[in-house]
Amino acid sequence: MPIAPRLSDSEAAALRSLAERENRSLQDVAREAIREYAENRSRTELLDQILDEELPRYAEALERLGQ
């Protein structure tokens, strides 16, 4: 599904500048940025979930280590 995000003038200029420096299309740079954002967000959410599940199990040991 094609989308056309509305960028501010400064966002568009930054995207254009990056694309020119890397000799790539605006679309390629934008797609890569979105892909990286989604991957990083997924990793962060997974890490948060694991910490929420596992930290209580080790809370006492972590408390002692902090003393």
C-alpha atoms as one frame of an Amber mdcrd trajectory, in Angstrom:
protein
   0.000   0.000   0.000   1.676   3.240  -1.092   1.779   6.068   1.415   2.961
   9.652   1.147   4.021  11.015   4.523   3.820  14.760   4.921   7.222  16.082
   5.854   8.076  19.500   7.181  10.385  21.615   5.054  13.337  20.802   7.326
  12.558  17.053   7.281  12.310  17.065   3.497  15.575  19.010   3.207  17.355
  16.572   5.537  16.047  13.593   3.550  17.030  15.192   0.248  20.501  16.066
   1.551  21.109  12.535   2.832  19.886  10.984  -0.416  22.186  13.234  -2.442
  25.225  12.506  -0.237  24.615   8.759  -0.514  23.672   8.958  -4.204  20.375
   7.191  -3.485  16.737   7.970  -4.136  14.558   9.692  -1.566  12.382   6.587
  -1.484  15.325   4.278  -0.733  16.522   6.456   2.141  13.003   6.777   3.576
  12.305   3.038   3.285  15.567   2.186   5.029  14.821   4.655   7.830  11.359
   3.166   8.349  12.732  -0.384   8.280  15.444   0.467  10.838  12.915   2.244
  13.060  10.559  -0.739  13.010  13.378  -3.191  13.769  14.695  -1.083  16.643
  11.213  -0.581  18.056  10.506  -4.321  17.897  13.766  -5.078  19.720  13.005
  -2.473  22.379   9.504  -3.845  22.940  10.850  -7.404  23.184  13.537  -6.355
  25.656  10.966  -4.480  27.764   8.737  -7.554  27.801  11.603  -9.841  28.842
  12.702  -7.449  31.577   9.141  -7.163  32.896   8.918 -10.951  33.080  12.411
 -11.768  34.360  13.397  -8.908  36.689  10.984  -9.908  39.474  12.588 -13.344
  39.561  16.017 -11.823  40.250  14.891  -8.802  42.291  16.356 -10.028  45.578
  19.739 -10.861  44.049  19.853  -7.535  42.217  18.993  -5.706  45.420  21.864
  -7.417  47.247  24.269  -6.608  44.423  23.295  -2.957  44.660  24.266  -2.724
  48.324
